[in-house]
Amino acid sequence: MEENKPKLVEEMKKMEYEPLLPVELTLIRWSLGIGVGSLIFLYFLARWLFPGGH
């Protein structure tokens, strides 16, 4: 049963390279920006709300 299953490495080698579309790059950049911005905002919010916590 295991012999009939394609292996991940073999399937990855068969795939051809597809560059990311501009809209996909934009979405990735926005997601990273929102994530990093949220972490920074929450860090300063926690320091302001709980000044003795650190």
GUNUKOL-486098 format. One record per residue (C-alpha): x, y, z; residue in one letter. Coordinates in nm, 2 decimals, decimal comma. Example, Ala and Ser with C-alpha at 12.3 -4.5 7.8 and 13.67 -1.06 7.14 Angstrom:
<pts>
pt px=1,23	py=-0,45	pz=0,78	res=A
pt px=1,37	py=-0,11	pz=0,71	res=S
</pts>
This chain:
<pts>
pt px=0,00	py=0,00	pz=0,00	res=M
pt px=0,28	py=0,24	pz=0,09	res=E
pt px=0,46	py=0,17	pz=-0,24	res=E
pt px=0,18	py=0,31	pz=-0,45	res=N
pt px=0,17	py=0,64	pz=-0,27	res=K
pt px=0,37	py=0,92	pz=-0,44	res=P
pt px=0,64	py=1,06	pz=-0,23	res=K
pt px=0,65	py=1,43	pz=-0,15	res=L
pt px=1,00	py=1,48	pz=-0,28	res=V
pt px=0,92	py=1,32	pz=-0,61	res=E
pt px=0,61	py=1,53	pz=-0,65	res=E
pt px=0,80	py=1,85	pz=-0,56	res=M
pt px=1,06	py=1,77	pz=-0,83	res=K
pt px=0,78	py=1,73	pz=-1,09	res=K
pt px=0,63	py=2,07	pz=-1,02	res=M
pt px=0,74	py=2,36	pz=-1,24	res=E
pt px=0,84	py=2,69	pz=-1,09	res=Y
pt px=0,56	py=2,95	pz=-1,08	res=E
pt px=0,65	py=3,30	pz=-0,98	res=P
pt px=0,42	py=3,49	pz=-0,74	res=L
pt px=0,18	py=3,73	pz=-0,89	res=L
pt px=0,20	py=4,10	pz=-0,80	res=P
pt px=-0,13	py=4,08	pz=-0,61	res=V
pt px=0,01	py=3,78	pz=-0,40	res=E
pt px=0,32	py=3,98	pz=-0,32	res=L
pt px=0,10	py=4,27	pz=-0,21	res=T
pt px=-0,11	py=4,05	pz=0,02	res=L
pt px=0,21	py=3,90	pz=0,17	res=I
pt px=0,35	py=4,24	pz=0,24	res=R
pt px=0,03	py=4,37	pz=0,39	res=W
pt px=-0,01	py=4,06	pz=0,61	res=S
pt px=0,35	py=4,10	pz=0,74	res=L
pt px=0,30	py=4,47	pz=0,80	res=G
pt px=-0,02	py=4,42	pz=0,99	res=I
pt px=0,13	py=4,14	pz=1,20	res=G
pt px=0,44	py=4,33	pz=1,30	res=V
pt px=0,24	py=4,65	pz=1,36	res=G
pt px=0,00	py=4,46	pz=1,58	res=S
pt px=0,28	py=4,31	pz=1,79	res=L
pt px=0,44	py=4,66	pz=1,84	res=I
pt px=0,10	py=4,81	pz=1,93	res=F
pt px=0,01	py=4,53	pz=2,17	res=L
pt px=0,36	py=4,55	pz=2,33	res=Y
pt px=0,32	py=4,92	pz=2,41	res=F
pt px=-0,04	py=4,88	pz=2,51	res=L
pt px=0,06	py=4,61	pz=2,76	res=A
pt px=0,34	py=4,83	pz=2,90	res=R
pt px=0,09	py=5,12	pz=2,94	res=W
pt px=-0,19	py=4,91	pz=3,10	res=L
pt px=0,04	py=4,70	pz=3,32	res=F
pt px=0,35	py=4,91	pz=3,40	res=P
pt px=0,47	py=4,69	pz=3,69	res=G
pt px=0,44	py=4,37	pz=3,50	res=G
pt px=0,79	py=4,36	pz=3,36	res=H
</pts>
